[in-house]
Amino acid sequence: MKVRDILKDKGTEVATIQEEKTLYDAVKILVEKNIGSLLVLDQKGAVAGIITERDILRECDRRFQSLNQTKVKEVMTKNLIVASPDDDLDYVENIMTKNRIRHLPIIANQKLEGIISIGDLVNVLRRECHVENRYLKDYISGKYPG
């Protein structure tokens, strides 16, 4: 698979912002589009950089004094999407993808059992592909009797 194959499925639309816009403008776009980054364009329309959620958070830490007065409960997501330890990874992957979430609390018997991230899933799937690939290569090369 090549990058073009991914872009063919995903599309080529890219969210951008002009470099002279404010962080507030960037936050509005990120929230509206439910994304984590914007490519930054200069006055000529050329790519000048990228701004991410983390860049904005770091700047908030440096400049906004009112953050220490805002309660987490005022900002947090209240309608949690959760999984159970017994759910299979395909189901969890679909839930995380469909809902565009990167972290999933694991609950059993109304008790927090842990949390998994999309990175955790990617690592598991990568290892599974690696193992499957190795077995297939060994089979094709004749290591296993047919």
N, CA, C and O of each residue as an XYZ file, in Angstrom:
584
protein
N       0.842     -1.180      0.000
C       0.000      0.000      0.000
C       0.885      1.241      0.000
O       1.933      1.276      0.646
N       0.451      2.244     -0.726
C       1.182      3.504     -0.832
C       0.344      4.638     -0.255
O      -0.854      4.480     -0.023
N       0.979      5.776     -0.027
C       0.278      6.941      0.513
C      -0.882      7.320     -0.396
O      -1.940      7.722      0.088
N      -0.699      7.200     -1.687
C      -1.772      7.555     -2.616
C      -3.016      6.690     -2.385
O      -4.143      7.160     -2.543
N      -2.805      5.442     -2.015
C      -3.937      4.555     -1.732
C      -4.725      5.055     -0.519
O      -5.955      5.016     -0.494
N      -3.989      5.518      0.473
C      -4.642      6.059      1.672
C      -5.404      7.324      1.310
O      -6.554      7.502      1.714
N      -4.758      8.205      0.546
C      -5.409      9.461      0.164
C      -6.615      9.219     -0.735
O      -7.587      9.974     -0.697
N      -6.550      8.164     -1.543
C      -7.687      7.837     -2.406
C      -8.917      7.508     -1.568
O     -10.030      7.912     -1.904
N      -8.713      6.778     -0.484
C      -9.819      6.420      0.407
C     -10.220      7.579      1.315
O     -11.405      7.841      1.522
N      -9.227      8.260      1.845
C      -9.465      9.302      2.826
C      -9.925     10.608      2.201
O     -10.729     11.332      2.789
N      -9.426     10.908      1.030
C      -9.688     12.199      0.395
C      -8.507     13.117      0.606
O      -7.615     12.829      1.403
N      -8.508     14.206     -0.101
C      -7.358     15.107     -0.051
C      -7.653     16.428      0.650
O      -6.793     17.308      0.695
N      -8.842     16.577      1.189
C      -9.168     17.822      1.898
C      -8.306     17.956      3.147
O      -8.180     17.022      3.938
N      -7.714     19.143      3.308
C      -6.862     19.424      4.456
C      -7.363     20.700      5.122
O      -7.597     21.705      4.450
N      -7.525     20.661      6.424
C      -7.934     21.848      7.169
C      -6.728     22.766      7.327
O      -5.645     22.329      7.715
N      -6.933     24.056      7.018
C      -5.839     25.021      7.077
C      -6.271     26.284      7.812
O      -7.454     26.508      8.071
N      -5.280     27.095      8.137
C      -5.512     28.404      8.738
C      -4.406     29.337      8.266
O      -3.269     28.908      8.070
N      -4.734     30.596      8.085
C      -3.737     31.600      7.716
C      -2.860     31.918      8.930
O      -3.343     31.924     10.062
N      -1.599     32.177      8.698
C      -0.665     32.402      9.801
C      -0.973     33.648     10.616
O      -0.508     33.757     11.751
N      -1.737     34.589     10.082
C      -2.070     35.824     10.797
C      -3.311     35.692     11.685
O      -3.633     36.619     12.429
N      -4.009     34.563     11.618
C      -5.186     34.343     12.466
C      -4.750     34.105     13.908
O      -3.586     33.808     14.179
N      -5.682     34.237     14.808
C      -5.361     34.072     16.229
C      -5.487     32.620     16.658
O      -6.051     31.789     15.946
N      -4.947     32.330     17.846
C      -5.133     30.999     18.420
C      -6.606     30.711     18.640
O      -7.061     29.578     18.483
N      -7.346     31.745     19.005
C      -8.789     31.577     19.176
C      -9.431     31.101     17.873
O     -10.287     30.217     17.894
N      -9.028     31.676     16.748
C      -9.534     31.227     15.447
C      -9.168     29.760     15.201
O      -9.976     28.985     14.688
N      -7.949     29.395     15.571
C      -7.502     28.011     15.394
C      -8.332     27.055     16.244
O      -8.748     25.996     15.773
N      -8.569     27.434     17.491
C      -9.368     26.594     18.385
C     -10.774     26.406     17.810
O     -11.311     25.298     17.825
N     -11.360     27.481     17.309
C     -12.709     27.378     16.732
C     -12.743     26.364     15.591
O     -13.674     25.564     15.508
N     -11.749     26.386     14.718
C     -11.708     25.456     13.587
C     -11.480     24.023     14.081
O     -12.148     23.091     13.632
N     -10.530     23.857     15.012
C     -10.255     22.510     15.534
C     -11.503     21.901     16.155
O     -11.806     20.728     15.935
N     -12.220     22.694     16.926
C     -13.424     22.194     17.581
C     -14.522     21.926     16.552
O     -15.175     20.883     16.594
N     -14.723     22.854     15.643
C     -15.767     22.707     14.625
C     -15.558     21.459     13.768
O     -16.515     20.758     13.440
N     -14.312     21.191     13.413
C     -14.006     20.052     12.538
C     -13.659     18.785     13.318
O     -13.475     17.721     12.728
N     -13.571     18.899     14.651
C     -13.233     17.762     15.511
C     -11.922     17.104     15.070
O     -11.848     15.893     14.862
N     -10.893     17.944     14.935
C      -9.576     17.484     14.493
C      -8.515     17.964     15.467
O      -8.813     18.737     16.377
N      -7.281     17.515     15.284
C      -6.219     17.846     16.215
C      -5.135     18.751     15.670
O      -4.236     19.144     16.414
N      -5.193     19.098     14.372
C      -4.151     19.955     13.829
C      -4.641     20.691     12.589
O      -5.601     20.285     11.935
N      -3.948     21.789     12.287
C      -4.225     22.585     11.090
C      -2.906     22.885     10.404
O      -1.921     23.211     11.067
N      -2.874     22.779      9.085
C      -1.708     23.271      8.366
C      -1.813     24.784      8.308
O      -2.897     25.328      8.096
N      -0.694     25.462      8.494
C      -0.658     26.923      8.515
C      -0.151     27.410      7.163
O       0.887     26.966      6.673
N      -0.911     28.340      6.567
C      -0.541     28.896      5.271
C      -0.039     30.318      5.429
O      -0.557     31.085      6.242
N       0.991     30.672      4.632
C       1.482     32.042      4.661
C       0.604     32.922      3.772
O      -0.404     32.456      3.241
N       0.982     34.193      3.606
C       0.164     35.138      2.840
C       0.043     34.761      1.378
O      -0.896     35.187      0.706
N       0.980     33.968      0.870
C       0.945     33.537     -0.531
C       0.197     32.211     -0.708
O       0.024     31.743     -1.834
N      -0.247     31.604      0.402
C      -0.962     30.333      0.336
C      -0.073     29.111      0.405
O      -0.549     27.990      0.230
N       1.210     29.307      0.658
C       2.144     28.187      0.789
C       2.131     27.677      2.231
O       1.874     28.436      3.166
N       2.408     26.399      2.397
C       2.443     25.809      3.734
C       3.603     26.401      4.519
O       4.756     26.345      4.091
N       3.275     26.970      5.680
C       4.278     27.608      6.531
C       4.547     26.809      7.797
O       5.548     27.043      8.474
N       3.676     25.879      8.123
C       3.852     25.099      9.338
C       2.597     24.346      9.684
O       1.713     24.150      8.849
N       2.532     23.924     10.941
C       1.378     23.177     11.448
C       1.137     23.626     12.887
O       2.082     23.882     13.632
N      -0.108     23.717     13.262
C      -0.435     24.008     14.657
C      -1.318     22.884     15.161
O      -2.259     22.468     14.485
N      -1.007     22.393     16.361
C      -1.730     21.256     16.924
C      -2.371     21.624     18.250
O      -2.109     22.679     18.827
N      -3.218     20.716     18.710
C      -3.827     20.893     20.029
C      -2.762     21.121     21.098
O      -2.919     21.970     21.975
N      -1.696     20.366     21.016
C      -0.633     20.470     22.021
C       0.050     21.824     21.974
O       0.391     22.385     23.016
N       0.255     22.357     20.769
C       0.840     23.697     20.666
C      -0.034     24.713     21.387
O       0.465     25.572     22.114
N      -1.321     24.608     21.182
C      -2.258     25.546     21.794
C      -2.284     25.360     23.308
O      -2.314     26.341     24.051
N      -2.272     24.116     23.768
C      -2.251     23.863     25.209
C      -0.997     24.425     25.866
O      -1.064     24.993     26.956
N       0.128     24.270     25.212
C       1.370     24.815     25.773
C       1.293     26.338     25.885
O       1.753     26.926     26.864
N       0.705     26.963     24.868
C       0.565     28.414     24.908
C      -0.423     28.837     25.996
O      -0.232     29.862     26.652
N      -1.460     28.057     26.179
C      -2.409     28.328     27.273
C      -1.694     28.286     28.618
O      -1.944     29.121     29.486
N      -0.815     27.325     28.784
C      -0.063     27.203     30.024
C       0.801     28.439     30.266
O       0.970     28.871     31.406
N       1.333     28.992     29.213
C       2.212     30.164     29.343
C       1.453     31.468     29.571
O       1.978     32.378     30.212
N       0.217     31.577     29.055
C      -0.417     32.892     29.019
C      -1.743     33.047     29.750
O      -2.035     34.146     30.222
N      -2.525     32.048     29.864
C      -3.884     32.242     30.371
C      -3.977     31.988     31.869
O      -3.895     30.846     32.320
N      -4.149     33.054     32.631
C      -4.254     32.942     34.078
C      -5.599     32.385     34.527
O      -5.703     31.817     35.614
N      -6.615     32.542     33.707
C      -7.948     32.095     34.112
C      -8.089     30.575     34.110
O      -9.070     30.048     34.634
N      -7.144     29.879     33.539
C      -7.237     28.421     33.516
C      -7.230     27.830     34.918
O      -7.809     26.768     35.147
N      -6.591     28.498     35.842
C      -6.544     27.958     37.200
C      -7.849     28.191     37.954
O      -7.968     27.773     39.106
N      -8.827     28.844     37.340
C     -10.130     29.057     37.955
C     -11.212     28.180     37.329
O     -12.293     28.023     37.898
N     -10.925     27.612     36.164
C     -11.892     26.766     35.468
C     -11.806     25.353     36.008
O     -10.733     24.751     36.025
N     -12.935     24.824     36.447
C     -12.983     23.463     36.995
C     -12.994     22.446     35.859
O     -13.585     22.684     34.806
N     -12.345     21.326     36.080
C     -12.328     20.252     35.095
C     -13.757     19.835     34.750
O     -14.057     19.562     33.588
N     -14.625     19.785     35.732
C     -15.999     19.345     35.489
C     -16.743     20.268     34.532
O     -17.738     19.860     33.933
N     -16.281     21.494     34.382
C     -16.911     22.423     33.454
C     -16.520     22.146     32.006
O     -17.192     22.601     31.080
N     -15.440     21.403     31.812
C     -14.889     21.185     30.480
C     -14.974     19.721     30.038
O     -15.006     19.433     28.842
N     -15.009     18.817     30.984
C     -14.874     17.393     30.669
C     -16.034     16.853     29.838
O     -17.130     17.414     29.831
N     -15.770     15.763     29.145
C     -16.804     15.012     28.441
C     -17.525     14.166     29.468
O     -16.906     13.391     30.197
N     -18.829     14.318     29.519
C     -19.589     13.628     30.561
C     -20.186     12.306     30.086
O     -20.361     11.393     30.893
N     -20.495     12.184     28.831
C     -21.085     10.950     28.299
C     -19.978     10.025     27.807
O     -19.671      9.977     26.616
N     -19.387      9.293     28.746
C     -18.258      8.429     28.426
C     -18.663      7.246     27.566
O     -19.735      6.665     27.729
N     -17.785      6.916     26.660
C     -17.877      5.675     25.896
C     -16.876      4.740     26.553
O     -15.709      5.096     26.720
N     -17.323      3.547     26.927
C     -16.463      2.613     27.648
C     -16.514      1.244     26.998
O     -17.369      0.969     26.157
N     -15.598      0.401     27.396
C     -15.568     -0.996     26.952
C     -15.385     -1.881     28.165
O     -15.075     -1.416     29.262
N     -15.582     -3.161     27.944
C     -15.415     -4.164     28.986
C     -14.153     -4.972     28.693
O     -13.738     -5.059     27.537
N     -13.542     -5.558     29.701
C     -12.365     -6.400     29.457
C     -12.657     -7.574     28.517
O     -11.733     -8.110     27.904
N     -13.899     -7.975     28.394
C     -14.262     -9.116     27.547
C     -14.520     -8.748     26.085
O     -14.702     -9.640     25.257
N     -14.539     -7.456     25.750
C     -14.758     -7.045     24.362
C     -13.551     -7.407     23.512
O     -12.409     -7.294     23.958
N     -13.816     -7.852     22.261
C     -12.677     -8.175     21.403
C     -12.123     -6.905     20.759
O     -12.795     -5.875     20.701
N     -10.898     -6.999     20.283
C     -10.197     -5.827     19.775
C     -10.840     -5.239     18.531
O     -10.799     -4.024     18.339
N     -11.433     -6.071     17.679
C     -12.117     -5.540     16.501
C     -13.265     -4.633     16.914
O     -13.456     -3.565     16.331
N     -14.019     -5.046     17.904
C     -15.125     -4.240     18.414
C     -14.608     -2.920     18.982
O     -15.148     -1.855     18.679
N     -13.560     -2.993     19.807
C     -12.996     -1.796     20.426
C     -12.437     -0.857     19.356
O     -12.634      0.357     19.420
N     -11.750     -1.421     18.390
C     -11.205     -0.607     17.298
C     -12.321      0.125     16.560
O     -12.193      1.309     16.248
N     -13.401     -0.574     16.285
C     -14.547      0.047     15.607
C     -15.175      1.149     16.446
O     -15.524      2.205     15.918
N     -15.321      0.919     17.733
C     -15.895      1.935     18.630
C     -15.024      3.188     18.642
O     -15.527      4.306     18.529
N     -13.721      2.989     18.780
C     -12.814      4.132     18.849
C     -12.787      4.888     17.520
O     -12.764      6.119     17.503
N     -12.789      4.164     16.431
C     -12.763      4.797     15.112
C     -14.062      5.532     14.834
O     -14.049      6.689     14.413
N     -15.184      4.863     15.069
C     -16.502      5.461     14.799
C     -16.712      6.733     15.603
O     -17.266      7.709     15.095
N     -16.278      6.726     16.842
C     -16.497      7.868     17.730
C     -15.325      8.852     17.763
O     -15.358      9.852     18.481
N     -14.293      8.551     16.974
C     -13.119      9.420     16.871
C     -12.533      9.737     18.243
O     -12.280     10.892     18.584
N     -12.325      8.674     19.018
C     -11.719      8.826     20.336
C     -10.392      8.086     20.370
O     -10.203      7.098     19.659
N      -9.490      8.559     21.185
C      -8.162      7.953     21.265
C      -7.927      7.198     22.558
O      -6.939      6.476     22.692
N      -8.835      7.364     23.513
C      -8.688      6.701     24.807
C     -10.022      6.114     25.225
O     -11.062      6.759     25.091
N      -9.992      4.899     25.729
C     -11.212      4.189     26.072
C     -11.095      3.580     27.467
O     -10.301      2.662     27.676
N     -11.880      4.083     28.425
C     -11.879      3.478     29.760
C     -12.440      2.050     29.695
O     -13.364      1.769     28.930
N     -11.875      1.170     30.497
C     -12.327     -0.214     30.570
C     -12.990     -0.393     31.932
O     -12.374     -0.190     32.978
N     -14.268     -0.781     31.887
C     -15.083     -0.899     33.102
C     -15.612     -2.333     33.213
O     -16.081     -2.910     32.232
N     -15.532     -2.891     34.411
C     -16.118     -4.205     34.700
C     -16.771     -4.129     36.073
O     -16.152     -3.690     37.042
N     -18.023     -4.559     36.144
C     -18.764     -4.529     37.415
C     -18.712     -3.147     38.066
O     -18.500     -3.021     39.272
N     -18.907     -2.130     37.257
C     -18.910     -0.735     37.692
C     -17.600     -0.297     38.338
O     -17.576      0.634     39.142
N     -16.512     -0.975     37.982
C     -15.193     -0.642     38.518
C     -14.244     -0.372     37.361
O     -14.214     -1.120     36.383
N     -13.467      0.708     37.477
C     -12.477      1.043     36.468
C     -11.363      0.001     36.479
O     -10.684     -0.189     37.489
N     -11.184     -0.672     35.342
C     -10.162     -1.709     35.219
C      -8.909     -1.197     34.519
O      -7.850     -1.819     34.605
N      -9.023     -0.078     33.833
C      -7.877      0.459     33.118
C      -8.346      1.350     31.983
O      -9.516      1.725     31.906
N      -7.415      1.678     31.110
C      -7.721      2.496     29.941
C      -6.817      2.037     28.812
O      -5.649      1.720     29.041
N      -7.342      1.998     27.597
C      -6.512      1.671     26.448
C      -6.557      2.829     25.465
O      -7.536      3.573     25.407
N      -5.502      2.972     24.707
C      -5.418      4.036     23.719
C      -5.398      3.439     22.322
O      -5.184      2.241     22.140
N      -5.623      4.293     21.352
C      -5.546      3.856     19.963
C      -4.128      3.361     19.658
O      -3.939      2.453     18.848
N      -3.144      3.962     20.311
C      -1.766      3.505     20.149
C      -1.576      2.085     20.646
O      -0.822      1.310     20.057
N      -2.257      1.743     21.728
C      -2.198      0.366     22.226
C      -2.731     -0.600     21.178
O      -2.138     -1.648     20.921
N      -3.858     -0.233     20.577
C      -4.449     -1.088     19.540
C      -3.543     -1.215     18.336
O      -3.362     -2.310     17.804
N      -2.971     -0.107     17.903
C      -2.072     -0.124     16.742
C      -0.898     -1.044     17.004
O      -0.499     -1.807     16.125
N      -0.342     -0.982     18.196
C       0.792     -1.851     18.517
C       0.412     -3.322     18.481
O       1.177     -4.148     17.984
N      -0.760     -3.658     19.003
C      -1.220     -5.050     18.983
C      -1.447     -5.513     17.543
O      -1.002     -6.593     17.156
N      -2.132     -4.700     16.763
C      -2.415     -5.070     15.375
C      -1.134     -5.191     14.556
O      -1.022     -6.061     13.692
N      -0.174     -4.319     14.830
C       1.113     -4.380     14.139
C       1.828     -5.687     14.461
O       2.364     -6.349     13.572
N       1.829     -6.050     15.735
C       2.479     -7.310     16.129
C       1.779     -8.510     15.495
O       2.431     -9.444     15.028
N       0.439     -8.477     15.484
C      -0.309     -9.577     14.863
C       0.039     -9.707     13.388
O       0.207    -10.819     12.888
N       0.149     -8.596     12.694
C       0.509     -8.626     11.271
C       1.917     -9.169     11.084
O       2.177     -9.940     10.160
N       2.819     -8.764     11.963
C       4.204     -9.235     11.878
C       4.265    -10.756     12.058
O       4.948    -11.446     11.301
N       3.560    -11.264     13.045
C       3.553    -12.707     13.310
C       2.923    -13.461     12.137
O       3.467    -14.461     11.669
N       1.782    -12.974     11.673
C       1.111    -13.623     10.542
C       2.006    -13.619      9.313
O       2.096    -14.619      8.601
N       2.664    -12.501      9.066
C       3.568    -12.391      7.927
C       4.703    -13.408      8.030
O       5.072    -14.037      7.038
N       5.248    -13.566      9.222
C       6.345    -14.515      9.414
C       5.877    -15.954      9.150
O       6.553    -16.721      8.466
N       4.711    -16.303      9.705
C       4.192    -17.656      9.476
C       3.925    -17.909      8.002
O       4.219    -18.993      7.498
N       3.377    -16.932      7.309
C       3.109    -17.097      5.876
C       4.404    -17.261      5.080
O       4.472    -18.088      4.171
N       5.426    -16.479      5.416
C       6.716    -16.613      4.736
C       7.318    -17.992      4.995
O       7.851    -18.627      4.085
N       7.229    -18.450      6.249
C       7.756    -19.776      6.578
C       6.998    -20.866      5.830
O       7.604    -21.827      5.357
N       5.696    -20.729      5.719
C       4.878    -21.715      5.010
C       5.237    -21.745      3.525
O       5.405    -22.811      2.933
N       5.351    -20.562      2.943
C       5.669    -20.471      1.512
C       7.062    -21.012      1.227
O       7.284    -21.640      0.191
N       7.991    -20.779      2.125
C       9.367    -21.249      1.918
C       9.527    -22.742      2.161
O      10.594    -23.298      1.900
N       8.480    -23.400      2.658
C       8.508    -24.833      2.847
C       8.969    -25.289      4.225
O       9.313    -26.458      4.400
N       8.983    -24.406      5.190
C       9.388    -24.800      6.539
C       8.379    -25.741      7.179
O       8.736    -26.532      8.052
N       7.133    -25.665      6.756
C       6.081    -26.522      7.315
C       5.678    -27.539      6.251
O       5.551    -27.205      5.073
N       5.478    -28.788      6.684
C       5.060    -29.808      5.698
C       3.655    -29.484      5.168
O       2.783    -29.065      5.929
N       3.448    -29.676      3.894
C       2.174    -29.361      3.255
C       1.416    -30.536      2.981
O       0.313    -30.447      2.442
